[in-house]
Amino acid sequence: MLDKAKASTKNASRTVFVNELTNGLLDPVERMLGPVADGGVIIANTAPGCWGPMITPEIRGGHEVTRPVAVEGAEIGDAIAIRIRSLVVTSAATASGNDKMMVGRFNGDPYCAEVCLGCGTQWPSTRVEGIGETAIRCTKCGADAAPFTFANGYTIAFDEERQIGVTVDKKKAEAMARDADRLMALPDASIQNPILTFAPTDLVGMVTRLRPFLGQLGTTPSKVMPDSHNAGDFGTFLVGAPHVYSLTPEELTRHKTDGHLDVNSVREGAVLICPVKVSGGGIYMGDMHALQGDGEIAGHTCDVAGTVTLEVSVIKELNIDGPILFPVAEDIPVLARPLNAEERHRALALARKNGVPQIEADAPISFIGTGANLNEATNNGLERAAKILGLSVPEVMNRATMAGAIEIGRHPGVVRVTFRAPLKLLTSKGLGVFAESLYTL
């Protein structure tokens, strides 16, 4: 198993370049790239996530993520700290919107169990014929094979600096559809049908800002599963499913790593700490979003291709079940932000006036929680925080209320439980160094 499940930790590379993509499945027995050295760098060209793979039935997971990279010395029970050094959007345009499932074109799940309605082929290969929502055709029988169309969609163009986007009209969208591969800058290894092909134009002239982040970033689960379902909310669709990727509730909880986050603060400058559930860890990434408000409430946002640079390091025996995030300072909720010098001076004076000789040294930290709904995800995040820091859940609840926040990562079931935690507890777990490198404490 070792020769397939992980790369040897001998001769680890300081830098690993990734230009291979998966077919949408995360499989712990598949070959990994690398290994990259502990403290080394991974550089990747990522493919657009949701919509392109969603209209490409041959891709079995709903996304098209990079082949996982093994990290030198990472063993089960460890964690891998991923410092996001850079994210660059390479797509010049994309399309997105609310999805509408096409009944009869899938077996229980349109993301990972597609079936051609014309000939019954499972995960059929397709070709693009023309433009519009009927352009994706089964190569075997010629039937319209896209499992999704838009309920309300838009085509959006970006400026050269990738700072602003504007939604375009029908004439421009159709012109973009005919030049979709180039405009979306699809990686050479990508097999997805570009979503610009659909040319949706329900929103025209709407302007937004770009702030890219990775919707998929994490480690390989310990049982094969579709990449878009490696999370506590989307993963519930696998429970008792009628297709080959069906899991029990216990299997989902044990094997997932919550790599499909869609948390908009997983962006350049942040540090994400991920669990290791297979030898080597298997870091993968993809589903770069050009922008997204909290919650991804439309179900999808502006999926783009991009280049990513990550720096990785192993934390031995941290034994976490899901991701921990140290966001960039401006993404921290107001109450969770570190005290500045004046606030600390005033707080210390107030404490001493009231008989408290010292105030707590603390730092912000976010625990990702996932579940079938937002309540379950919140409870999961609270429990993960309590377990790692050795606190009670009620104390974590108080800290998140007084000096933190509960924020929606993705609706229906990904949250960030953020609060200022005692720095001595973070340091005892090997986490204090990340807070000290990011924030003025």
Phi and psi in degrees as a GROMACS rama.xvg file:
@    title "Ramachandran Plot"
@    xaxis  label "Phi"
@    yaxis  label "Psi"
@TYPE xy
-61.1466  -34.1932  LEU-2
-68.5527  -21.3129  ASP-3
-103.301  -40.8007  LYS-4
-73.0238  -25.9817  ALA-5
-152.439  153.651  LYS-6
-78.7601  153.224  ALA-7
-61.3619  144.817  SER-8
-82.3875  -0.496346  THR-9
-78.5328  147.805  LYS-10
57.9956  40.5687  ASN-11
-63.9964  145.334  ALA-12
-94.1095  142.681  SER-13
-67.5753  -32.6981  ARG-14
-133.645  131.842  THR-15
-117.661  125.137  VAL-16
-97.3178  130.207  PHE-17
-114.637  118.304  VAL-18
-131.94  19.1685  ASN-19
-107.426  144.125  GLU-20
-121.431  156.817  LEU-21
-90.6344  173.525  THR-22
-92.7827  23.1672  ASN-23
97.3184  0.404553  GLY-24
-109.89  141.696  LEU-25
-105.934  111.8  LEU-26
-125.64  116.724  ASP-27
-65.6737  -14.7087  PRO-28
-98.4593  -1.0517  VAL-29
-79.321  156.507  GLU-30
-59.7514  134.988  ARG-31
-101.162  156.837  MET-32
-83.0072  169.701  LEU-33
90.5904  -151.267  GLY-34
-80.9823  154.673  PRO-35
-90.8781  145.56  VAL-36
-65.7842  148.742  ALA-37
-60.4068  118.529  ASP-38
95.7712  1.15055  GLY-39
-87.3882  -172.397  GLY-40
-124.82  139.817  VAL-41
-115.023  129.157  ILE-42
-121.604  127.634  ILE-43
-139.15  151.803  ALA-44
-105.999  112.916  ASN-45
-98.9933  150.594  THR-46
-93.2809  155.197  ALA-47
-56.5115  148.642  PRO-48
-89.5656  -111.862  GLY-49
-39.518  -72.1885  CYS-50
-65.1744  -44.1067  TRP-51
-58.5507  -54.9235  GLY-52
-60.3309  -32.5235  PRO-53
-64.9835  -25.66  MET-54
-105.335  21.9317  ILE-55
-126.311  87.905  THR-56
-58.474  -22.7014  PRO-57
-65.7807  -25.5911  GLU-58
-82.2176  120.298  ILE-59
-91.7834  4.64815  ARG-60
-126.276  -1.12807  GLY-61
90.9587  -17.9651  GLY-62
-134.948  172.702  HIS-63
-130.908  90.2164  GLU-64
-99.7653  170.406  VAL-65
-74.2207  152.995  THR-66
-61.7798  134.695  ARG-67
-62.2893  150.902  PRO-68
-114.504  127.811  VAL-69
-75.9635  146.964  ALA-70
-113.878  130.629  VAL-71
-53.05  125.868  GLU-72
81.9098  -1.47781  GLY-73
-80.9535  119.081  ALA-74
-122.786  162.468  GLU-75
-54.8902  130.824  ILE-76
99.518  -16.9617  GLY-77
-80.7684  -178.055  ASP-78
-135.655  158.357  ALA-79
-120.864  123.982  ILE-80
-87.5613  126.004  ALA-81
-114.968  110.747  ILE-82
-95.0819  119.943  ARG-83
-83.8502  102.186  ILE-84
-78.4651  -38.3539  ARG-85
-158.112  147.632  SER-86
-134.42  125.577  LEU-87
-129.089  122.117  VAL-88
-74.9527  125.817  VAL-89
-105.196  -18.8298  THR-90
-68.873  142.409  SER-91
-94.5084  -13.6811  ALA-92
-163.702  162.348  ALA-93
-158.372  -179.978  THR-94
-137.27  152.767  ALA-95
-164.508  -175.927  SER-96
149.942  -174.149  GLY-97
-70.3294  143.491  ASN-98
-96.0188  155.054  ASP-99
-128.834  117.944  LYS-100
-74.4622  138.39  MET-101
-95.7679  104.397  MET-102
-59.2892  137.543  VAL-103
94.3117  -5.47683  GLY-104
-108.326  18.8747  ARG-105
-160.481  159.822  PHE-106
-106.243  79.6711  ASN-107
87.0632  -25.0606  GLY-108
-151.779  112.42  ASP-109
-72.9195  -9.93906  PRO-110
-84.8108  -30.0975  TYR-111
-137.978  4.55999  CYS-112
-141.222  53.0468  ALA-113
-72.9164  145.812  GLU-114
-138.247  135.608  VAL-115
-72.901  124.812  CYS-116
-67.5973  -25.1618  LEU-117
-77.8538  -47.0123  GLY-118
-120.36  -4.40885  CYS-119
80.6887  6.28438  GLY-120
-67.0407  131.653  THR-121
-85.2987  138.979  GLN-122
48.4269  55.3736  TRP-123
-67.2926  146.253  PRO-124
-73.9541  150.816  SER-125
-136.157  166.169  THR-126
-133.978  159.541  ARG-127
-98.117  124.007  VAL-128
-120.515  102.742  GLU-129
76.9625  -149.841  GLY-130
-133.336  168.919  ILE-131
100.687  176.679  GLY-132
-73.8993  -6.88482  GLU-133
-109.54  17.5391  THR-134
-82.852  -13.5426  ALA-135
-90.7356  113.609  ILE-136
-120.134  139.431  ARG-137
-63.7895  129.21  CYS-138
-71.098  -18.5679  THR-139
-84.8006  -44.5327  LYS-140
-121.601  -10.0674  CYS-141
83.7796  3.46523  GLY-142
-72.0466  152.402  ALA-143
-60.3288  120.686  ASP-144
-121.363  3.4235  ALA-145
-70.2484  126.695  ALA-146
-75.0873  -12.5846  PRO-147
-134.45  149.251  PHE-148
-132.349  -178.379  THR-149
-92.2681  137.671  PHE-150
-83.2163  -39.3455  ALA-151
-153.868  119.764  ASN-152
-136.94  170.118  GLY-153
-150.343  156.518  TYR-154
-114.346  132.132  THR-155
-128.349  134.541  ILE-156
-106.933  145.373  ALA-157
-109.676  151.203  PHE-158
-75.632  170.143  ASP-159
-60.7411  -32.6872  GLU-160
-83.6086  -4.31448  GLU-161
55.2637  48.6686  ARG-162
-115.318  -28.1963  GLN-163
-132.622  145.306  ILE-164
-128.578  149.149  GLY-165
-138.001  136.59  VAL-166
-80.2551  141.369  THR-167
-109.26  168.956  VAL-168
-87.9374  -179.797  ASP-169
-60.8496  -44.0198  LYS-170
-61.193  -45.8036  LYS-171
-70.3593  -40.8045  LYS-172
-60.6743  -40.6743  ALA-173
-69.7697  -34.6671  GLU-174
-65.1573  -41.2796  ALA-175
-64.856  -36.7528  MET-176
-60.1869  -32.7074  ALA-177
-79.7624  -7.99931  ARG-178
-128.543  35.7991  ASP-179
-66.6968  -44.7431  ALA-180
-58.8962  -44.1987  ASP-181
-68.7557  -46.6607  ARG-182
-64.5389  -33.7986  LEU-183
-85.0736  -8.53256  MET-184
53.9447  47.3211  ALA-185
-60.85  133.192  LEU-186
-58.749  154.493  PRO-187
-56.8546  -33.442  ASP-188
-83.5064  -6.09811  ALA-189
-72.1344  139.898  SER-190
-114.715  7.84639  ILE-191
-73.8006  150.46  GLN-192
-80.1501  124.051  ASN-193
-66.7785  133.407  PRO-194
-69.2363  -20.185  ILE-195
-56.1864  -22.3634  LEU-196
-54.4965  -34.304  THR-197
-73.2448  -23.9054  PHE-198
50.7973  50.3903  ALA-199
-73.5336  146.651  PRO-200
-145.618  42.4774  THR-201
-73.7141  -22.9128  ASP-202
-118.394  125.82  LEU-203
-130.367  132.964  VAL-204
80.7732  11.2743  GLY-205
-84.375  134.772  MET-206
-112.71  141.403  VAL-207
-145.82  166.216  THR-208
-96.0575  152.998  ARG-209
-95.8256  139.408  LEU-210
-152.447  84.9166  ARG-211
-69.1153  149.557  PRO-212
-154.561  170.357  PHE-213
-98.3405  120.735  LEU-214
-74.6655  -27.4921  GLY-215
-120.908  116.948  GLN-216
-156.673  120.77  LEU-217
175.321  -159.518  GLY-218
-115.185  161.15  THR-219
-71.5391  132.035  THR-220
-68.6628  161.274  PRO-221
-88.9908  8.44402  SER-222
-146.022  144.313  LYS-223
-58.2994  134.742  VAL-224
-156.99  153.718  MET-225
-59.8281  138.609  PRO-226
-60.5826  -39.4429  ASP-227
-69.1675  -13.078  SER-228
-102.354  7.71135  HIS-229
-82.4536  65.5964  ASN-230
-165.944  160.579  ALA-231
-72.8766  -17.6165  GLY-232
-94.1071  -59.7762  ASP-233
-63.0995  -28.7125  PHE-234
-62.5922  -25.6838  GLY-235
-64.8838  -20.9507  THR-236
-68.9623  -16.4811  PHE-237
-83.7268  -19.2495  LEU-238
-68.7024  115.641  VAL-239
67.7515  19.9479  GLY-240
-68.8639  156.05  ALA-241
-83.2967  2.86348  PRO-242
-109.148  -177.773  HIS-243
-71.154  -14.2655  VAL-244
-97.7111  18.6889  TYR-245
-61.6509  140.676  SER-246
-130.841  159.394  LEU-247
-86.2275  162.316  THR-248
-56.6033  -38.5489  PRO-249
-66.8878  -39.5209  GLU-250
-64.9149  -42.6323  GLU-251
-59.4906  -48.3234  LEU-252
-61.7307  -41.4673  THR-253
-73.5482  -37.1138  ARG-254
-98.3284  -28.9986  HIS-255
-67.3936  154.773  LYS-256
-120.459  3.90451  THR-257
58.5702  40.9554  ASP-258
-75.8711  -19.5552  GLY-259
-90.8762  91.2678  HIS-260
-95.9514  -49.0842  LEU-261
55.4415  33.1038  ASP-262
-93.628  117.988  VAL-263
-72.6195  -3.3276  ASN-264
-95.3892  4.6486  SER-265
-85.3091  70.9102  VAL-266
-132.231  -179.016  ARG-267
-52.1075  128.631  GLU-268
100.129  -20.5475  GLY-269
-81.6823  163.69  ALA-270
-122.361  125.594  VAL-271
-112.669  126.615  LEU-272
-102.266  122.682  ILE-273
-119.142  145.79  CYS-274
-71.6609  152.321  PRO-275
-109.159  113.631  VAL-276
-114.784  -3.59047  LYS-277
-137.174  152.57  VAL-278
-59.2188  131.376  SER-279
92.9362  -16.445  GLY-280
80.0113  -55.053  GLY-281
72.0204  70.0162  GLY-282
-75.9465  129.175  ILE-283
-132.261  163.708  TYR-284
-156.394  167.134  MET-285
159.412  -163.72  GLY-286
53.6237  43.4594  ASP-287
-64.0559  132.852  MET-288
-108.092  131.828  HIS-289
-69.4788  -25.0574  ALA-290
-170.35  159.03  LEU-291
-176.784  131.205  GLN-292
-77.1521  162.887  GLY-293
-52.9037  133.132  ASP-294
99.5715  -20.9647  GLY-295
42.7271  54.7102  GLU-296
-67.1138  -23.0081  ILE-297
-77.4225  -5.32216  ALA-298
91.5043  -26.575  GLY-299
-148.493  159.205  HIS-300
-138.093  -158.104  THR-301
-84.6908  94.6865  CYS-302
-78.785  132.527  ASP-303
-139.149  159.754  VAL-304
-82.3346  157.991  ALA-305
-169.407  172.703  GLY-306
-111.567  142.978  THR-307
-133.039  136.548  VAL-308
-124.045  123.445  THR-309
-123.051  145.264  LEU-310
-114.808  130.91  GLU-311
-121.265  147.781  VAL-312
-149.637  147.654  SER-313
-92.771  135.505  VAL-314
-111.321  113.613  ILE-315
-73.3248  135.881  LYS-316
54.2571  38.2136  GLU-317
-76.0628  -30.9238  LEU-318
55.8242  54.9792  ASN-319
-97.8315  155.591  ILE-320
-98.4733  -22.2559  ASP-321
-150.376  178.199  GLY-322
-69.8192  150.221  PRO-323
-121.392  138.085  ILE-324
-123.273  134.452  LEU-325
-109.316  100.021  PHE-326
-72.8542  165.253  PRO-327
-65.6255  154.969  VAL-328
-56.112  -40.8647  ALA-329
-70.3703  -15.2891  GLU-330
-89.5254  -4.51972  ASP-331
-76.9156  133.521  ILE-332
-54.7457  149.044  PRO-333
-52.3494  -48.9142  VAL-334
-70.4671  -20.7409  LEU-335
-89.7365  -8.04865  ALA-336
-67.927  145.963  ARG-337
-59.4497  146.923  PRO-338
-66.5343  139.342  LEU-339
-82.7994  177.91  ASN-340
-60.8546  -41.4943  ALA-341
-67.2801  -42.9808  GLU-342
-63.164  -41.6093  GLU-343
-64.793  -39.5582  ARG-344
-62.6599  -45.9841  HIS-345
-66.8028  -38.8407  ARG-346
-65.7762  -40.5348  ALA-347
-66.4603  -39.3267  LEU-348
-63.8754  -42.182  ALA-349
-64.779  -42.3783  LEU-350
-60.7439  -47.0777  ALA-351
-67.2182  -33.2538  ARG-352
-62.5166  -28.0369  LYS-353
-106.326  21.5456  ASN-354
82.5518  12.8024  GLY-355
-106.172  110.615  VAL-356
-69.2085  -30.1749  PRO-357
-137.613  153.145  GLN-358
-105.731  158.438  ILE-359
-68.6842  136.327  GLU-360
-86.7681  121.77  ALA-361
-142.455  175.653  ASP-362
-156.748  152.487  ALA-363
-73.8245  146.803  PRO-364
-153.278  146.055  ILE-365
-119.839  129.064  SER-366
-104.936  127.898  PHE-367
-83.5546  130.5  ILE-368
-118.989  142.075  GLY-369
-133.447  155.182  THR-370
-176.935  177.578  GLY-371
-63.0158  -26.677  ALA-372
-145.547  176.925  ASN-373
-67.2079  -32.9459  LEU-374
-64.6248  -45.2743  ASN-375
-65.1064  -39.4227  GLU-376
-63.5721  -40.5382  ALA-377
-63.0073  -46.0993  THR-378
-60.8053  -39.6757  ASN-379
-62.8942  -43.9669  ASN-380
-64.2249  -41.3082  GLY-381
-63.0025  -43.3071  LEU-382
-67.2801  -39.7663  GLU-383
-62.5486  -42.5207  ARG-384
-63.0756  -45.5895  ALA-385
-62.0871  -42.2851  ALA-386
-65.4659  -46.3501  LYS-387
-68.3324  -40.1549  ILE-388
-91.1248  -5.23134  LEU-389
71.6758  31.8499  GLY-390
-108.861  167.018  LEU-391
-83.446  154.296  SER-392
-59.4644  -42.9263  VAL-393
-58.0297  -37.4368  PRO-394
-66.4375  -41.1485  GLU-395
-61.4453  -40.5262  VAL-396
-60.5505  -42.4451  MET-397
-64.4318  -44.2388  ASN-398
-64.5091  -40.3401  ARG-399
-68.4307  -25.1218  ALA-400
-82.2593  -43.3707  THR-401
-82.3413  -34.7616  MET-402
-142.236  48.8899  ALA-403
-174.827  -152.369  GLY-404
-171.235  156.705  ALA-405
-107.771  118.013  ILE-406
-119.534  146.619  GLU-407
-80.3368  124.569  ILE-408
-83.4977  -62.3895  GLY-409
-137.492  132.118  ARG-410
-78.6792  129.798  HIS-411
-100.293  -7.18989  PRO-412
-157.92  46.3261  GLY-413
-131.531  127.043  VAL-414
-131.67  161.975  VAL-415
-111.138  121.504  ARG-416
-99.1057  104.058  VAL-417
-114.36  136.319  THR-418
-163.69  163.467  PHE-419
-82.95  120.334  ARG-420
-107.391  153.132  ALA-421
-55.7226  127.781  PRO-422
-62.2173  -33.2527  LEU-423
-64.3303  -32.9922  LYS-424
-71.0857  -41.6903  LEU-425
-62.3453  -42.8248  LEU-426
-64.9797  -38.1055  THR-427
-65.223  -22.5765  SER-428
-98.6772  4.80356  LYS-429
78.6194  16.6361  GLY-430
-105.493  -17.319  LEU-431
-59.7027  -32.7378  GLY-432
-61.6341  -31.5949  VAL-433
-73.3744  -41.3671  PHE-434
-63.21  -42.0417  ALA-435
-68.0359  -28.3465  GLU-436
-80.4102  -22.0146  SER-437
-100.64  -29.5608  LEU-438
-124.393  155.436  TYR-439
-87.4466  107.38  THR-440
